Each structure stands twice: as structure tokens, then as C-alpha cells.
């Protein structure tokens, strides 16, 4: 545990605050931790499941249009939900919560941890603006697993590029959308929702 705490203390502060709600942290994890996580999520052991990117009903959708139904799909891996870890991926991704606690804000309760893999497309597809949950004091953090020309876009037009080992945090009720990419085989992001 001492080595973990020492490693956490060596992380640099946030590199930029895009606005008062959205904060970006580059090189968020030490290389030894990030490399293990990236190897797992880009390897054959992840149990990816086919799902829609955005559910059209019951998912806190805004009035912004969704992508075409033919593009409304992704592969996901659920690590934590309903107060319980789910599968092996939680063991791999759990240390990120410690880094968030030590360097940004204490993580008191985790709501959900889910990874998304979006396959390459010929042109970038935005899936649709949404909020993950309707909890006012909840935070969303996105950890980008690979560098590509996809991005996270917020309803005010702010874009955060997908750069590996970048973490972006924002209030969970902030409307945002993920995209596909065109320059890599896929775009992989781990999504954390917590109080």
C-alpha cells in the first residue's frame, strides 16, 4: 500500500480546466498502472457485450438528435453496478478510483463503471447528447485507453480529444456525446460515475 500511496502522490496536477465543470488530466496514471490497464482492454480477455450507445427512451436524453439507428451500437464491458463489482475487469480498473481520490476528490460511492469500445467508421459518428445519470452531485470521469481522432463533445461545443492515459471529469448531468474514430481500429474509453 505504501508504494501505491507514494505513486499517487507523484501524479501531476490537472493540466487544464476547459471550463468550471470540465477538467482534463493528461498522463493521469503512472505508466506501470496505465500499461496494465491498456493491455487488458486491448487484449483478448475482456468480455465485450454488444449494446446500443444511446437508449432512446429512459436514458435522460435531451432534445438533440441521436445518430442513425444503424450506427447506434458499441461493445461494452460492465465492471461495477448496483453496489457490486462485476467480473474480472473490476480488479484491473479499481486502482483508478484510488488515484481519483488522492489527486482530485474523494470517491465515496461508486454508481457504475463501464468500458465502451467503438469500432472504426469511415467518418466520425456522434452517438447523441445524453447524461449518464440524473444525480446533481454525481461526477463522471472518462479514462481514454487509446489515442485516436475520436473525442468527447459537450453540448456547449467543447471537445476533449481521445489521448491515451487522459482523464476528463465533469458533473454527471452535463450533456455529452462520444464518437467513433477513423484513424484506429477502435476507440476505447472507461466511464466512471461516482459521488
MDAnalysis code that builds the backbone (N, CA, C; Angstrom):
import MDAnalysis as mda
import numpy as np

u = mda.Universe.empty(585, n_residues=195, atom_resindex=np.repeat(np.arange(195), 3), trajectory=True)
u.add_TopologyAttr("name", ["N", "CA", "C"] * 195)
u.add_TopologyAttr("resid", np.arange(1, 196))
u.add_TopologyAttr("resname", ["UNK", "UNK", "UNK", "UNK", "UNK", "UNK", "UNK", "UNK", "UNK", "UNK", "UNK", "UNK", "UNK", "UNK", "UNK", "UNK", "UNK", "UNK", "UNK", "UNK", "UNK", "UNK", "UNK", "UNK", "UNK", "UNK", "UNK", "UNK", "UNK", "UNK", "UNK", "UNK", "UNK", "UNK", "UNK", "UNK", "UNK", "UNK", "UNK", "UNK", "UNK", "UNK", "UNK", "UNK", "UNK", "UNK", "UNK", "UNK", "UNK", "UNK", "UNK", "UNK", "UNK", "UNK", "UNK", "UNK", "UNK", "UNK", "UNK", "UNK", "UNK", "UNK", "UNK", "UNK", "UNK", "UNK", "UNK", "UNK", "UNK", "UNK", "UNK", "UNK", "UNK", "UNK", "UNK", "UNK", "UNK", "UNK", "UNK", "UNK", "UNK", "UNK", "UNK", "UNK", "UNK", "UNK", "UNK", "UNK", "UNK", "UNK", "UNK", "UNK", "UNK", "UNK", "UNK", "UNK", "UNK", "UNK", "UNK", "UNK", "UNK", "UNK", "UNK", "UNK", "UNK", "UNK", "UNK", "UNK", "UNK", "UNK", "UNK", "UNK", "UNK", "UNK", "UNK", "UNK", "UNK", "UNK", "UNK", "UNK", "UNK", "UNK", "UNK", "UNK", "UNK", "UNK", "UNK", "UNK", "UNK", "UNK", "UNK", "UNK", "UNK", "UNK", "UNK", "UNK", "UNK", "UNK", "UNK", "UNK", "UNK", "UNK", "UNK", "UNK", "UNK", "UNK", "UNK", "UNK", "UNK", "UNK", "UNK", "UNK", "UNK", "UNK", "UNK", "UNK", "UNK", "UNK", "UNK", "UNK", "UNK", "UNK", "UNK", "UNK", "UNK", "UNK", "UNK", "UNK", "UNK", "UNK", "UNK", "UNK", "UNK", "UNK", "UNK", "UNK", "UNK", "UNK", "UNK", "UNK", "UNK", "UNK", "UNK", "UNK", "UNK", "UNK", "UNK", "UNK", "UNK", "UNK", "UNK", "UNK", "UNK", "UNK", "UNK"])
u.atoms.positions = np.array([
    [0.827, -1.196, 0.000],
    [0.000, 0.000, 0.000],
    [0.869, 1.256, 0.000],
    [2.014, 1.236, 0.686],
    [2.866, 2.426, 0.714],
    [3.324, 2.814, -0.681],
    [3.717, 1.812, -1.498],
    [4.138, 2.117, -2.862],
    [3.014, 2.750, -3.659],
    [1.781, 2.263, -3.478],
    [0.639, 2.832, -4.171],
    [0.450, 4.287, -3.766],
    [0.488, 4.582, -2.447],
    [0.292, 5.950, -1.982],
    [1.403, 6.868, -2.482],
    [2.653, 6.374, -2.498],
    [3.760, 7.184, -2.998],
    [3.566, 7.484, -4.478],
    [3.174, 6.471, -5.243],
    [2.949, 6.653, -6.669],
    [1.846, 7.668, -6.911],
    [0.759, 7.589, -6.147],
    [-0.351, 8.528, -6.294],
    [0.112, 9.952, -6.039],
    [0.948, 10.157, -5.036],
    [1.394, 11.495, -4.676],
    [2.265, 12.126, -5.754],
    [2.845, 11.309, -6.628],
    [3.729, 11.835, -7.663],
    [2.996, 12.294, -8.913],
    [1.688, 12.090, -8.970],
    [0.918, 12.489, -10.153],
    [0.858, 14.015, -10.238],
    [1.014, 14.520, -11.449],
    [0.955, 15.966, -11.655],
    [-0.477, 16.480, -11.487],
    [-0.655, 17.757, -11.158],
    [-1.994, 18.344, -11.058],
    [-2.634, 18.435, -12.437],
    [-3.933, 18.827, -12.494],
    [-4.604, 18.900, -13.789],
    [-3.879, 19.834, -14.743],
    [-3.842, 19.446, -16.028],
    [-3.156, 20.302, -16.988],
    [-4.043, 21.441, -17.467],
    [-5.343, 21.219, -17.463],
    [-6.191, 22.321, -17.908],
    [-7.613, 22.160, -17.412],
    [-8.226, 23.270, -17.182],
    [-9.632, 23.312, -16.840],
    [-10.324, 23.995, -18.009],
    [-11.047, 23.227, -18.802],
    [-11.674, 23.761, -20.009],
    [-12.742, 24.779, -19.647],
    [-13.544, 24.459, -18.669],
    [-14.453, 25.421, -18.071],
    [-14.637, 24.989, -16.622],
    [-15.451, 25.674, -15.882],
    [-15.530, 25.365, -14.460],
    [-16.057, 23.962, -14.178],
    [-16.662, 23.332, -15.150],
    [-17.214, 21.988, -14.957],
    [-16.341, 20.868, -15.504],
    [-15.585, 21.138, -16.564],
    [-14.846, 20.092, -17.279],
    [-13.355, 20.259, -17.012],
    [-12.744, 19.212, -16.463],
    [-11.314, 19.267, -16.171],
    [-10.610, 18.105, -16.851],
    [-9.445, 18.387, -17.432],
    [-8.680, 17.391, -18.181],
    [-7.346, 17.160, -17.495],
    [-6.990, 15.890, -17.308],
    [-5.737, 15.490, -16.664],
    [-4.981, 14.585, -17.632],
    [-3.887, 15.048, -18.176],
    [-3.089, 14.218, -19.071],
    [-2.105, 13.380, -18.268],
    [-1.705, 12.244, -18.828],
    [-0.797, 11.312, -18.140],
    [-1.276, 11.071, -16.721],
    [-2.553, 10.765, -16.598],
    [-3.183, 10.668, -15.283],
    [-2.602, 9.556, -14.423],
    [-2.386, 8.401, -15.000],
    [-1.849, 7.275, -14.246],
    [-0.360, 7.113, -14.525],
    [0.401, 6.652, -13.548],
    [1.794, 6.296, -13.830],
    [1.826, 5.203, -14.907],
    [2.862, 5.195, -15.712],
    [2.939, 4.267, -16.844],
    [2.722, 2.821, -16.446],
    [3.282, 2.378, -15.326],
    [3.145, 0.967, -14.932],
    [1.681, 0.594, -14.712],
    [0.899, 1.511, -14.149],
    [-0.524, 1.251, -13.923],
    [-1.296, 1.336, -15.234],
    [-1.034, 2.392, -16.012],
    [-1.786, 2.554, -17.256],
    [-1.501, 1.426, -18.234],
    [-0.230, 1.018, -18.356],
    [0.125, -0.043, -19.306],
    [-0.620, -1.340, -18.993],
    [-0.770, -1.648, -17.722],
    [-1.507, -2.862, -17.329],
    [-2.980, -2.748, -17.749],
    [-3.572, -1.578, -17.513],
    [-4.980, -1.359, -17.880],
    [-5.155, -1.404, -19.396],
    [-4.270, -0.737, -20.131],
    [-4.377, -0.730, -21.597],
    [-4.209, -2.134, -22.161],
    [-3.249, -2.873, -21.635],
    [-3.024, -4.236, -22.113],
    [-4.276, -5.093, -21.924],
    [-4.939, -4.912, -20.790],
    [-6.154, -5.673, -20.531],
    [-7.260, -5.302, -21.520],
    [-7.535, -3.999, -21.673],
    [-8.661, -3.571, -22.507],
    [-8.415, -3.733, -24.005],
    [-7.167, -3.898, -24.418],
    [-6.881, -4.124, -25.841],
    [-6.553, -5.594, -26.113],
    [-6.656, -6.423, -25.095],
    [-6.351, -7.844, -25.236],
    [-7.593, -8.691, -25.409],
    [-7.401, -10.018, -25.438],
    [-8.499, -10.944, -25.722],
    [-9.353, -11.334, -24.516],
    [-8.994, -10.895, -23.315],
    [-9.671, -11.391, -22.117],
    [-10.908, -10.602, -21.705],
    [-11.100, -9.421, -22.269],
    [-12.253, -8.600, -21.908],
    [-13.524, -9.250, -22.465],
    [-14.535, -9.330, -21.656],
    [-15.816, -9.856, -22.125],
    [-16.660, -8.728, -22.685],
    [-16.463, -8.388, -23.954],
    [-17.224, -7.306, -24.573],
    [-18.632, -7.778, -24.911],
    [-19.607, -6.901, -24.708],
    [-21.012, -7.192, -24.997],
    [-21.572, -6.151, -25.955],
    [-22.382, -6.592, -26.883],
    [-23.000, -5.715, -27.864],
    [-24.179, -4.977, -27.228],
    [-24.195, -3.642, -27.316],
    [-25.302, -2.837, -26.791],
    [-25.511, -1.611, -27.674],
    [-26.608, -0.909, -27.436],
    [-26.812, 0.393, -28.069],
    [-25.918, 1.418, -27.365],
    [-25.493, 2.432, -28.090],
    [-24.740, 3.532, -27.479],
    [-25.663, 4.376, -26.619],
    [-26.810, 4.731, -27.181],
    [-27.782, 5.573, -26.505],
    [-29.142, 4.909, -26.619],
    [-29.782, 4.696, -25.488],
    [-31.160, 4.205, -25.498],
    [-32.053, 5.400, -25.774],
    [-33.013, 5.242, -26.634],
    [-33.853, 6.375, -26.999],
    [-34.907, 6.690, -25.954],
    [-35.187, 5.754, -25.052],
    [-36.177, 6.010, -24.006],
    [-35.581, 5.689, -22.646],
    [-35.890, 6.517, -21.661],
    [-35.489, 6.243, -20.297],
    [-34.019, 6.423, -19.999],
    [-33.301, 7.232, -20.779],
    [-31.868, 7.404, -20.544],
    [-31.491, 8.879, -20.430],
    [-32.324, 9.690, -19.861],
    [-32.042, 11.111, -19.659],
    [-31.638, 11.797, -20.959],
    [-32.289, 11.444, -22.039],
    [-31.955, 12.045, -23.326],
    [-32.385, 13.508, -23.363],
    [-31.653, 14.291, -24.135],
    [-32.061, 15.675, -24.360],
    [-32.730, 15.749, -25.720],
    [-33.050, 16.934, -26.156],
    [-33.763, 17.095, -27.421],
    [-32.833, 17.020, -28.627],
    [-31.522, 16.907, -28.403],
    [-30.580, 16.800, -29.520],
    [-30.812, 15.481, -30.257],
    [-30.590, 15.458, -31.567],
    [-30.827, 14.222, -32.324],
    [-29.799, 13.143, -31.982],
    [-30.246, 11.900, -32.074],
    [-29.351, 10.765, -31.922],
    [-28.770, 10.420, -33.289],
    [-27.759, 9.577, -33.289],
    [-27.205, 9.117, -34.557],
    [-28.213, 8.199, -35.252],
    [-27.946, 7.880, -36.503],
    [-28.788, 6.922, -37.214],
    [-28.783, 5.601, -36.450],
    [-29.894, 4.917, -36.459],
    [-30.009, 3.661, -35.718],
    [-28.952, 2.640, -36.150],
    [-28.570, 2.652, -37.402],
    [-27.566, 1.695, -37.883],
    [-26.202, 1.923, -37.224],
    [-25.948, 3.154, -36.776],
    [-24.682, 3.491, -36.113],
    [-24.783, 3.453, -34.586],
    [-25.968, 3.186, -34.063],
    [-26.205, 3.255, -32.624],
    [-25.861, 1.916, -31.951],
    [-24.566, 1.570, -31.966],
    [-24.125, 0.336, -31.320],
    [-22.676, 0.489, -30.851],
    [-22.327, -0.304, -29.877],
    [-20.963, -0.351, -29.368],
    [-20.783, -1.655, -28.594],
    [-19.549, -1.932, -28.221],
    [-19.258, -3.049, -27.336],
    [-18.967, -2.471, -25.961],
    [-19.518, -3.079, -24.925],
    [-19.311, -2.582, -23.568],
    [-18.853, -3.705, -22.652],
    [-18.208, -3.292, -21.563],
    [-17.836, -4.220, -20.506],
    [-18.198, -3.548, -19.192],
    [-19.056, -4.176, -18.437],
    [-19.502, -3.628, -17.160],
    [-18.579, -4.131, -16.053],
    [-18.042, -3.198, -15.254],
    [-17.140, -3.556, -14.156],
    [-17.788, -3.433, -12.792],
    [-18.759, -2.490, -12.666],
    [-19.363, -2.240, -11.352],
    [-20.754, -1.664, -11.547],
    [-21.738, -2.231, -10.832],
    [-23.109, -1.697, -10.856],
    [-23.883, -2.272, -9.671],
    [-24.895, -1.543, -9.216],
    [-25.754, -1.998, -8.114],
    [-24.950, -2.382, -6.870],
    [-23.977, -1.530, -6.530],
    [-23.148, -1.724, -5.345],
    [-22.316, -2.992, -5.374],
    [-22.016, -3.500, -6.563],
    [-21.233, -4.734, -6.659],
    [-20.258, -4.694, -7.832],
    [-19.039, -5.227, -7.604],
    [-18.140, -5.464, -8.743],
    [-18.736, -6.534, -9.642],
    [-18.448, -6.420, -10.925],
    [-18.949, -7.391, -11.899],
    [-17.749, -7.910, -12.691],
    [-17.389, -9.141, -12.516],
    [-16.352, -9.772, -13.327],
    [-14.938, -9.317, -13.005],
    [-14.021, -9.813, -13.824],
    [-12.587, -9.587, -13.628],
    [-12.152, -8.156, -13.905],
    [-12.865, -7.454, -14.761],
    [-12.421, -6.112, -15.141],
    [-12.378, -5.157, -13.956],
    [-13.188, -5.394, -12.932],
    [-13.171, -4.501, -11.774],
    [-11.814, -4.536, -11.073],
    [-11.210, -5.708, -10.980],
    [-9.892, -5.820, -10.341],
    [-8.846, -5.005, -11.096],
    [-8.969, -4.951, -12.401],
    [-7.999, -4.230, -13.234],
    [-8.201, -2.721, -13.116],
    [-9.455, -2.266, -13.102],
    [-9.747, -0.834, -13.178],
    [-9.887, -0.178, -11.805],
    [-10.091, -0.952, -10.754],
    [-10.307, -0.401, -9.410],
    [-9.231, 0.586, -8.951],
    [-7.929, 0.371, -9.219],
    [-6.924, 1.336, -8.752],
    [-7.151, 2.766, -9.220],
    [-7.837, 2.951, -10.348],
    [-8.095, 4.309, -10.840],
    [-8.888, 5.099, -9.809],
    [-9.788, 4.440, -9.090],
    [-10.573, 5.122, -8.051],
    [-9.664, 5.688, -6.965],
    [-8.597, 4.969, -6.635],
    [-7.637, 5.469, -5.652],
    [-6.893, 6.697, -6.135],
    [-6.530, 6.709, -7.409],
    [-5.854, 7.879, -7.969],
    [-6.797, 9.084, -8.019],
    [-8.061, 8.856, -8.356],
    [-9.035, 9.951, -8.356],
    [-9.185, 10.497, -6.940],
    [-9.283, 9.612, -5.951],
    [-9.442, 10.025, -4.552],
    [-8.258, 10.851, -4.081],
    [-7.064, 10.416, -4.376],
    [-5.865, 11.106, -3.876],
    [-5.569, 12.413, -4.602],
    [-5.852, 12.472, -5.894],
    [-5.425, 13.628, -6.679],
    [-6.532, 14.603, -7.050],
    [-7.811, 14.176, -7.003],
    [-8.891, 15.069, -7.436],
    [-9.883, 15.294, -6.309],
    [-10.595, 14.258, -5.935],
    [-11.604, 14.360, -4.882],
    [-11.883, 12.962, -4.344],
    [-12.229, 12.838, -3.081],
    [-12.527, 11.505, -2.542],
    [-13.718, 10.852, -3.251],
    [-13.539, 9.602, -3.645],
    [-14.636, 8.812, -4.205],
    [-15.308, 8.125, -3.027],
    [-16.541, 8.532, -2.746],
    [-17.264, 7.990, -1.585],
    [-18.114, 6.789, -1.969],
    [-18.815, 6.892, -3.089],
    [-19.704, 5.824, -3.550],
    [-19.616, 5.723, -5.064],
    [-19.425, 4.525, -5.556],
    [-19.394, 4.291, -6.996],
    [-20.781, 3.852, -7.443],
    [-21.267, 4.461, -8.502],
    [-22.559, 4.078, -9.069],
    [-22.353, 3.027, -10.162],
    [-21.433, 3.339, -11.077],
    [-21.253, 2.454, -12.220],
    [-19.868, 2.670, -12.818],
    [-19.256, 1.577, -13.279],
    [-18.031, 1.648, -14.081],
    [-18.279, 0.786, -15.309],
    [-18.115, 1.392, -16.477],
    [-18.394, 0.693, -17.732],
    [-17.376, 1.118, -18.770],
    [-16.911, 0.175, -19.559],
    [-15.986, 0.469, -20.655],
    [-16.736, 0.396, -21.970],
    [-16.391, 1.296, -22.887],
    [-17.014, 1.330, -24.211],
    [-15.948, 1.143, -25.282],
    [-16.225, 0.293, -26.237],
    [-15.371, 0.132, -27.415],
    [-16.214, 0.465, -28.634],
    [-15.804, 1.510, -29.356],
    [-16.472, 1.899, -30.600],
    [-15.559, 1.552, -31.760],
    [-16.070, 0.769, -32.695],
    [-15.285, 0.359, -33.858],
    [-15.062, 1.536, -34.800],
    [-13.984, 1.466, -35.559],
    [-13.651, 2.472, -36.567],
    [-14.789, 2.581, -37.586],
    [-15.039, 3.809, -38.024],
    [-16.014, 4.064, -39.084],
    [-15.348, 4.917, -40.164],
    [-15.946, 4.988, -41.342],
    [-15.374, 5.778, -42.439],
    [-15.403, 7.277, -42.154],
    [-16.423, 7.715, -41.425],
    [-16.472, 9.110, -40.964],
    [-16.855, 9.093, -39.490],
    [-16.484, 10.123, -38.771],
    [-16.759, 10.166, -37.334],
    [-18.256, 10.273, -37.106],
    [-18.764, 9.396, -36.237],
    [-20.180, 9.360, -35.885],
    [-20.329, 9.816, -34.443],
    [-21.157, 10.838, -34.224],
    [-21.537, 11.248, -32.865],
    [-22.786, 10.466, -32.497],
    [-22.805, 9.885, -31.314],
    [-23.903, 8.993, -30.959],
    [-25.141, 9.717, -30.432],
    [-24.967, 10.843, -29.794],
    [-26.119, 11.593, -29.302],
    [-25.854, 12.148, -27.917],
    [-26.248, 13.389, -27.698],
    [-26.030, 14.016, -26.398],
    [-26.929, 13.374, -25.353],
    [-26.376, 13.161, -24.188],
    [-27.084, 12.493, -23.091],
    [-26.362, 12.804, -21.786],
    [-26.996, 12.484, -20.681],
    [-26.312, 12.482, -19.390],
    [-26.376, 11.055, -18.880],
    [-25.351, 10.661, -18.129],
    [-25.284, 9.271, -17.679],
    [-26.339, 8.972, -16.614],
    [-26.498, 9.868, -15.655],
    [-27.487, 9.726, -14.588],
    [-28.022, 11.103, -14.246],
    [-29.171, 11.159, -13.621],
    [-29.782, 12.427, -13.250],
    [-29.512, 12.816, -11.807],
    [-28.288, 12.604, -11.344],
    [-27.927, 12.945, -9.960],
    [-27.102, 14.223, -9.963],
    [-27.581, 15.242, -9.252],
    [-26.926, 16.549, -9.276],
    [-25.495, 16.550, -8.765],
    [-25.199, 15.856, -7.689],
    [-23.869, 15.946, -7.095],
    [-22.941, 14.817, -7.520],
    [-23.281, 14.131, -8.584],
    [-22.503, 12.993, -9.085],
    [-21.467, 13.475, -10.107],
    [-20.361, 12.756, -10.204],
    [-19.297, 13.083, -11.150],
    [-19.108, 11.940, -12.141],
    [-18.806, 12.301, -13.373],
    [-18.398, 11.338, -14.386],
    [-16.923, 11.566, -14.674],
    [-16.167, 10.482, -14.784],
    [-14.774, 10.546, -15.221],
    [-14.616, 9.586, -16.393],
    [-13.918, 10.029, -17.416],
    [-13.625, 9.195, -18.573],
    [-12.120, 9.003, -18.654],
    [-11.684, 7.759, -18.730],
    [-10.271, 7.435, -18.936],
    [-10.129, 6.920, -20.363],
    [-9.331, 7.622, -21.167],
    [-9.127, 7.233, -22.555],
    [-8.017, 6.188, -22.631],
    [-8.321, 5.046, -23.229],
    [-7.388, 3.934, -23.290],
    [-6.458, 4.019, -24.497],
    [-6.930, 4.584, -25.597],
    [-6.064, 4.686, -26.773],
    [-6.215, 6.049, -27.442],
    [-5.150, 6.463, -28.106],
    [-5.143, 7.728, -28.827],
    [-5.757, 7.515, -30.211],
    [-6.676, 8.398, -30.574],
    [-7.331, 8.321, -31.884],
    [-7.985, 9.669, -32.162],
    [-8.584, 9.822, -33.344],
    [-9.191, 11.117, -33.670],
    [-10.655, 11.232, -33.241],
    [-11.137, 10.300, -32.422],
    [-12.451, 10.442, -31.804],
    [-12.361, 11.412, -30.633],
    [-13.489, 11.717, -30.036],
    [-13.495, 12.709, -28.955],
    [-14.786, 12.605, -28.154],
    [-14.782, 13.311, -27.041],
    [-15.998, 13.537, -26.258],
    [-16.404, 14.979, -26.515],
    [-17.647, 15.190, -26.902],
    [-18.133, 16.540, -27.150],
    [-19.225, 16.863, -26.146],
    [-19.209, 18.094, -25.672],
    [-20.218, 18.569, -24.736],
    [-21.191, 19.471, -25.476],
    [-22.385, 19.619, -24.938],
    [-23.456, 20.317, -25.636],
    [-23.107, 21.784, -25.916],
    [-22.144, 22.352, -25.168],
    [-21.731, 23.738, -25.430],
    [-20.686, 23.833, -26.547],
    [-20.328, 22.688, -27.159],
    [-19.351, 22.688, -28.246],
    [-17.941, 22.319, -27.818],
    [-17.685, 22.248, -26.526],
    [-16.363, 21.854, -26.021],
    [-16.063, 20.425, -26.458],
    [-14.839, 20.198, -26.933],
    [-14.411, 18.857, -27.335],
    [-13.159, 18.468, -26.563],
    [-13.127, 17.215, -26.113],
    [-11.933, 16.648, -25.480],
    [-11.478, 15.499, -26.359],
    [-10.265, 15.620, -26.894],
    [-9.729, 14.604, -27.789],
    [-9.373, 13.335, -27.033],
    [-9.445, 12.213, -27.735],
    [-9.077, 10.925, -27.156],
    [-7.563, 10.759, -27.196],
    [-6.939, 10.938, -26.049],
    [-5.494, 10.764, -25.886],
    [-5.293, 9.720, -24.797],
    [-4.513, 8.690, -25.067],
    [-4.370, 7.628, -24.089],
    [-3.835, 8.160, -22.761],
    [-4.345, 7.591, -21.680],
    [-3.993, 7.964, -20.309],
    [-4.445, 9.387, -19.957],
    [-5.417, 9.903, -20.653],
    [-6.046, 11.183, -20.312],
    [-7.310, 10.871, -19.530],
    [-7.553, 11.646, -18.475],
    [-8.791, 11.542, -17.706],
    [-9.501, 12.875, -17.795],
    [-10.800, 12.848, -18.070],
    [-11.606, 14.065, -18.048],
    [-12.704, 13.853, -17.018],
    [-12.978, 14.877, -16.205],
    [-14.050, 14.798, -15.219],
    [-15.048, 15.920, -15.466],
    [-16.318, 15.626, -15.149],
    [-17.373, 16.628, -15.297],
    [-18.598, 16.167, -14.515],
    [-19.498, 17.087, -14.156],
    [-20.720, 16.684, -13.468],
    [-21.538, 15.725, -14.341],
    [-22.054, 14.682, -13.730],
    [-22.746, 13.622, -14.460],
    [-23.951, 14.133, -15.252],
    [-24.568, 15.213, -14.816],
    [-25.729, 15.745, -15.540],
    [-25.338, 16.606, -16.741],
    [-24.030, 16.732, -17.025],
    [-23.575, 17.508, -18.180],
    [-23.851, 16.718, -19.456],
    [-24.559, 17.326, -20.378],
    [-24.863, 16.656, -21.643],
    [-23.589, 16.497, -22.470],
    [-23.360, 15.281, -22.934],
    [-22.156, 14.978, -23.702],
    [-22.440, 13.834, -24.661],
    [-21.540, 13.658, -25.624],
    [-21.634, 12.533, -26.542],
    [-20.247, 12.002, -26.842],
    [-20.173, 10.710, -27.030],
    [-18.956, 10.087, -27.523],
    [-19.035, 9.958, -29.033],
    [-17.916, 9.587, -29.637],
    [-17.861, 9.410, -31.084],
    [-17.107, 8.135, -31.426],
    [-17.148, 7.804, -32.698],
    [-16.258, 6.787, -33.241],
    [-14.951, 7.475, -33.633],
    [-14.054, 6.734, -34.252],
    [-12.828, 7.312, -34.803],
    [-12.640, 6.773, -36.215],
    [-11.740, 7.396, -36.972],
    [-11.476, 6.946, -38.341],
    [-10.032, 6.509, -38.545],
    [-9.160, 6.764, -37.582],
    [-7.727, 6.538, -37.796],
    [-7.144, 5.361, -37.010],
    [-7.955, 4.677, -36.210],
    [-7.523, 3.487, -35.473],
    [-8.613, 2.429, -35.613],
    [-8.312, 1.198, -35.220],
    [-9.323, 0.141, -35.320],
    [-10.513, 0.395, -34.408],
    [-10.263, 1.079, -33.277],
    [-11.340, 1.321, -32.324],
    [-10.990, 2.475, -31.402],
    [-11.975, 2.896, -30.651],
    [-11.825, 3.913, -29.607],
    [-12.330, 3.287, -28.320],
    [-11.485, 3.265, -27.286],
    [-11.847, 2.629, -26.022],
    [-11.784, 3.662, -24.902],
    [-12.863, 3.736, -24.132],
    [-12.988, 4.675, -23.022],
    [-13.574, 3.925, -21.826],
    [-13.037, 4.200, -20.626],
    [-13.642, 3.661, -19.403],
    [-14.392, 4.802, -18.731],
    [-15.654, 4.559, -18.406],
    [-16.552, 5.564, -17.849],
    [-16.830, 5.240, -16.372],
    [-16.541, 6.200, -15.489],
    [-16.778, 6.076, -14.055],
    [-17.879, 7.066, -13.650],
    [-18.856, 6.633, -12.885],
    [-19.860, 7.516, -12.287],
    [-19.803, 7.321, -10.794],
    [-19.601, 8.418, -10.047],
    [-19.399, 8.290, -8.603],
    [-19.809, 9.563, -7.861],
    [-20.037, 9.389, -6.573],
    [-20.226, 10.525, -5.666],
    [-18.954, 10.722, -4.883],
])
